[in-house]
């Protein structure tokens, strides 16, 4: 994780201008929001885990106007570069989310899971901060089949795992959607 954080710290200033943002990250963010809107149409509070420079957080008002927005990222430089995201930004990793239990109706994470060091702990933290009936939408490259099991072990009920970004016939990014059981 330290290597990843240092690498993202170095890239933070120019991160939003990288060529992958428009062609890859942007479409993944939009598709993730589409999945989220279908499952949780009116969340009061939304958390982005691994928010980077806040690009997804800036899109949230278009889909969920009036929702409280918060983001966490392990990279302090990414958080600082998120100026203008209009959301509460906190330097933290997915394994230790610094918010109270049952704070968020919706937790999103795009292209971050593969950076988490202790995935089962991160999934438990996400389940902890979700309200009862709250939704997680997690999109990442080649979601390992264990991800469903991690969600279930954390007390989440998996609704679907579906491709959200493909290159030709090859699905590259899938989204897991799950709900916190009552």
JOCOR-V101355 format. One record per residue. N is the residue number from 0. RES is the residue in three letters. PSI is psi in radians with two decimals (NA if undefined). Layout:
{{N | RES | PSI} {N | RES | PSI}}
//
This chain:
{{0 | UNK | -0.71} {1 | UNK | -0.77} {2 | UNK | -0.74} {3 | UNK | -0.78} {4 | UNK | -0.80} {5 | UNK | -0.69} {6 | UNK | -0.74} {7 | UNK | -0.59} {8 | UNK | -0.75} {9 | UNK | -0.56} {10 | UNK | -0.18} {11 | UNK | -0.82} {12 | UNK | -0.66} {13 | UNK | 0.16} {14 | UNK | -0.78} {15 | UNK | -0.27} {16 | UNK | -0.06} {17 | UNK | 2.53} {18 | UNK | -0.47} {19 | UNK | -0.37} {20 | UNK | -0.91} {21 | UNK | -0.71} {22 | UNK | -0.42} {23 | UNK | -1.09} {24 | UNK | -0.77} {25 | UNK | -0.92} {26 | UNK | -0.63} {27 | UNK | -0.74} {28 | UNK | -0.81} {29 | UNK | -0.77} {30 | UNK | -0.66} {31 | UNK | -0.75} {32 | UNK | -0.62} {33 | UNK | -0.78} {34 | UNK | -0.78} {35 | UNK | -0.76} {36 | UNK | -0.60} {37 | UNK | -0.53} {38 | UNK | -0.53} {39 | UNK | 1.37} {40 | UNK | -0.33} {41 | UNK | 1.11} {42 | UNK | 2.48} {43 | UNK | -0.58} {44 | UNK | 2.34} {45 | UNK | 2.32} {46 | UNK | 2.32} {47 | UNK | 2.00} {48 | UNK | 2.09} {49 | UNK | 0.81} {50 | UNK | -0.24} {51 | UNK | -2.23} {52 | UNK | 0.17} {53 | UNK | 0.26} {54 | UNK | -0.76} {55 | UNK | -0.69} {56 | UNK | -0.59} {57 | UNK | -0.41} {58 | UNK | -0.40} {59 | UNK | -0.73} {60 | UNK | -0.47} {61 | UNK | -0.57} {62 | UNK | -0.66} {63 | UNK | 1.24} {64 | UNK | 2.43} {65 | UNK | -0.10} {66 | UNK | 2.45} {67 | UNK | 2.40} {68 | UNK | 2.38} {69 | UNK | 2.64} {70 | UNK | 2.56} {71 | UNK | 2.56} {72 | UNK | 2.52} {73 | UNK | -0.36} {74 | UNK | 2.03} {75 | UNK | -0.64} {76 | UNK | -0.64} {77 | UNK | -0.76} {78 | UNK | -0.78} {79 | UNK | -0.62} {80 | UNK | -0.18} {81 | UNK | 0.21} {82 | UNK | 2.24} {83 | UNK | -0.04} {84 | UNK | -0.38} {85 | UNK | 0.43} {86 | UNK | 2.84} {87 | UNK | 2.13} {88 | UNK | 2.25} {89 | UNK | 2.34} {90 | UNK | 2.00} {91 | UNK | 2.77} {92 | UNK | 2.88} {93 | UNK | -0.46} {94 | UNK | -0.31} {95 | UNK | 1.49} {96 | UNK | 2.11} {97 | UNK | 0.82} {98 | UNK | 2.73} {99 | UNK | 2.79} {100 | UNK | 2.52} {101 | UNK | 0.80} {102 | UNK | -0.56} {103 | UNK | 2.37} {104 | UNK | -0.37} {105 | UNK | 2.25} {106 | UNK | 2.24} {107 | UNK | 2.62} {108 | UNK | 2.13} {109 | UNK | 2.17} {110 | UNK | 0.71} {111 | UNK | -0.54} {112 | UNK | -0.73} {113 | UNK | -0.14} {114 | UNK | -0.23} {115 | UNK | 2.32} {116 | UNK | -0.75} {117 | UNK | 1.47} {118 | UNK | -0.63} {119 | UNK | -0.68} {120 | UNK | -0.73} {121 | UNK | -0.75} {122 | UNK | -0.66} {123 | UNK | -0.68} {124 | UNK | -0.74} {125 | UNK | -0.80} {126 | UNK | -0.67} {127 | UNK | -0.73} {128 | UNK | -0.17} {129 | UNK | 2.45} {130 | UNK | 2.86} {131 | UNK | 2.25} {132 | UNK | -0.04} {133 | UNK | 2.79} {134 | UNK | 2.44} {135 | UNK | 2.29} {136 | UNK | 2.00} {137 | UNK | 2.03} {138 | UNK | 2.29} {139 | UNK | 2.89} {140 | UNK | 2.32} {141 | UNK | 1.08} {142 | UNK | 2.16} {143 | UNK | 2.53} {144 | UNK | -0.41} {145 | UNK | -0.33} {146 | UNK | -0.70} {147 | UNK | -0.77} {148 | UNK | -0.72} {149 | UNK | -0.75} {150 | UNK | -0.80} {151 | UNK | -0.75} {152 | UNK | -0.45} {153 | UNK | -0.02} {154 | UNK | 0.25} {155 | UNK | 2.60} {156 | UNK | 1.99} {157 | UNK | 2.21} {158 | UNK | -0.69} {159 | UNK | 2.71} {160 | UNK | 2.02} {161 | UNK | 2.58} {162 | UNK | 2.44} {163 | UNK | -0.15} {164 | UNK | 2.22} {165 | UNK | 2.70} {166 | UNK | 1.84} {167 | UNK | -2.30} {168 | UNK | -0.05} {169 | UNK | 1.97} {170 | UNK | 2.21} {171 | UNK | -0.64} {172 | UNK | 2.30} {173 | UNK | 2.74} {174 | UNK | 2.23} {175 | UNK | 2.24} {176 | UNK | 2.38} {177 | UNK | 2.73} {178 | UNK | 2.50} {179 | UNK | 2.19} {180 | UNK | 2.68} {181 | UNK | NA}}
//
